[in-house]
Amino acid sequence: MDAKDTPHVAQHILGDSAPENIESIMLLVGHDLRSPVSIIVSALEVLISLYEDDPDMRSTIDVLDGALHAAYRELNLINDLLDLRRLELGSYQLEMEKTDLVTLLRDVLEKESYAITSKKLKVETSLPESSPMNVKVDTKLVKRMLTAMLDNALKFTTRDDTLRIIVQREGNEIVTRFEDTGRLIQSKFGDSILKHPPRWEERQAGTRTSVGMGMPFIYQAALAQGGSFSARSNAETLWTTFRLVFPAVDETA
């Protein structure tokens, strides 16, 4: 069977293979899936804002923060799943602009600080301070991609594992690497983490997989913006590396 004939996961879930029908069904499904989670998010945000300055409520606020993070994570999973198909169809409307990738990454790390802290990972960052790492991308989409990369690292690491986050210029490219000491991607499943389910064989084998549609979403989103994305584990060093690459944009461009 040719790759073009292989059914996509969204087709299985949405029950229709016609692109024009999938697009309209996704809008309806997306609304229905997001609505209850959005209500949960709003309620949690209100409760936190009411009591976050009360020292007697600190332990309760910690619980609410955890619930809020889980709710946002659920929204991310829904959005990644549905937008993956739009990216595959070429119907995702990109809003490209020049931006500093390091700034986007810092925003994501700040927003996800609760998850990182609660996981008790050893986080090491190497982010340039002096010169911007400019790329031309869809800012909101790239933030979601970086969040998905972090989500996968958090899912497959345990307490005291190490996560290294590195951004650097390599020739005419800006490279972002997430490297961690969590569960490895077995070599025979090296490419499948970037592709569609079913992944039952991979999971039964104990290899690393995606979180929801996170990795295929990142892969397709990178291609749509002129970039690339790869995932590999080294069986000797026991490190797993996710590598996101975009063309660099000069400061004067």
N, C-alpha and C positions, 0 to 999 in steps of 0.2 A: 504494500500500500504506500503510495506517495505521501510525502509530508502534507501536501496541499489537500489530500483526501482524508487526512486524519481528523476526526471530530475534535473540536475544541471543548475544554471543560465547560465554558459558558453555554455552549450549545446543549450539553447534557443537562445542565442545571435549568436552563431557561426553556428547553423543550422545543426549540425551533432553529433550523439551520439557515433560514433566509436572513441575510444581514440586515435588511431594512426592517424586518420584524423583530429581530433581536434588539436592535437599538431602541425601539419603542417599548418593548417589554422590559428592558433594563431600567428605563426611567420609572416605570410603575413599580417594579420590584424594589428598586433602590429607595424609593419614597417609603414603601411599606416597611422595609427593613430598618431604615434610619429613624423613623418617627418614634418608636418606643424608646430607643437608645437615647435619642435627643432629649426626651422628657426626663430620663434618668440623669443625664448630664446636667441639665438646667437645675434640677432639684438639688443635686449634690453641690453645685457651685453656689447656690443660694445658702445652703446650710453652712458651708465652709466660710463664706463671707460673713455670716452672722456671728460665728463663734471662734474664728481663727485667732482673735486677740485675747481670748479668755484662757488664762493659764490652766484653769481647772478642766478645760475641755481638750487639752492637748492630745491625750490618748484617743479620744473620739475623733478628733480632726485627722489623726494619722490613719485611722480606719477609713474615714470618708475620702481622704486623699488616695488611698489604695483602690477604693471602689471607683473613684473618678477616673483614675488612670486605666482601670480595666474597661470602663465604658468607652473612653476615647480609643482604646486599642480595638474594641469591637467595631467602632465606626471605621477605623482605618482598614480593618480586614474586609468589611463590606465594600468600601470604596475601591480598594485595590482589586478585589474580585471583579467588580462591575467594570471598572475602567480598563482592566486588562483586555477585555474584549474590544473596547473602543480603540485601544491602541493597536490591536491586531487588525482591526478593520480599517485603520487609518482615519477614523472619524473623530478622534480626540482633538479638540481645539486647543492647540498650544498657544501660549502667550509668552513669546520669547523676549528676553531682555538681558542686558549685560548685568551681571551681579557677581559679588565676591563669594566664592564657594565656602570659604572659611567662616564668613558671617552667617551663612545659612546653617552650617554645621554647628556653630556655637548656639544658635537659637534652638536647634533640635536637642542638643545635649542639655540645655537649661530646662527645656520643657519636659524632658525625660529624666530629670535628675532624681525624682522619687524612685523610679524603677531601678535606676543604676545603684542608688544607695541601698535600697531594700534587698537587692540581689547580692550586695557585698562583694562586688567584683573589684579587682585591682585594675584601675583604668589609667592608662598612660596615653597622653596626647602629644602629638608633634604637629602644631598648627602655626604656620608662619605669622609673625607679628608685623613685620616691616612692610612687606609688599602684598598687595591684594592678589588673590588667585582668581582672576576674572574669567568667567565663562558666559556664553550666551545660551540661556536655558529658560524653561518655564519654572519660575521660582517656587511656586506652590507645589508643583509636581516633584521637583527635586527634594524639597523638604520631606515629602511623603516617602520618597525613595530612601533617603537617609534614615528616616524613622523605621522603615521596613528592614533595612540592614541592621540597625541596632536591635530591633525586635528579634531577629533571627539569632543574633549573638546572645541576647538575654535568655532566649528559649533553650539554647543548647550548651549553656555554661552553668557551673555551679559555684557556690561560695568559694572564694579565694582563687578562682580562675583569673586569668589576665586578659584584658581587652586593650589592644593598642589601636589608636585611631591616628592616622597619618595623612596629611595633605601636602603634596609637593608638586613642583613643576618638573616635568621630564620632557625636554625638548619643546615641542609645540603643544603639549598636552598637560592638563591638570589631572593628577591622579589622586584619588581618595582610596585609602586602604583601611579596612577593618580586619584586624588580625586577632584571633583569640585561641585560647587553649582548651576550648570546649570539645564537644563530640566531633569526631572527624567525619568527613564525607568519604565514604569508601570509594576507591579508585574506579571500580566498575560502574558506579553510579554518579561519576563526576559531572556529567552533562545534564543528568535528569533533574537536578535541583533547579535548573533554569527553565524546565519544560513543564508540561501539564501532567496532572494526575491521570490515571490512578498511580499511586505510589505505595501500594500495599507491600510490594516485594521489598522496596527500600526500607520501609518502616519495620517490617518483620526481620530484616537483616541487621537492624540496629544502626543504620547509617543516618547521617544528618539529612533532613529534608527541609522544605520550605515551611514557613509559618503562614497558613492560609495560602494565598496566592502571591505572597510577598516577593519571592525571588523571580518568578516569571514576570511579575509586574515591573520590577526594577529592570529586568533584561529588555523588555519591550519598550519601556519608557526611555531607557538609555539610547536604544536604536533610533527611536522617533526624534530624539534631539541631537542626533549626529554623534553619539557617544558609544561606549561599549561597557559590558559588565561581565565579570567572570567570577567563578568560585572554585577554589581548590584547597585540598588538605595535603599536608606533607607528613607521610607516615613515619618519617625519621625524626623530624623536629616536633611533631604532634601539634603543629599550628595549622589553623584554617584561615585562609585569606580570601576576602571579598574585595574585588578591585573594580572601582567605578572610574571611568575615564571620559573626559570631555575635552574638545579642542580649546586651547587657551585663546583668550581675547586680549590683545594689547591694550594698555591703558588709554592710548590715544584713539582707539577704534570707536 
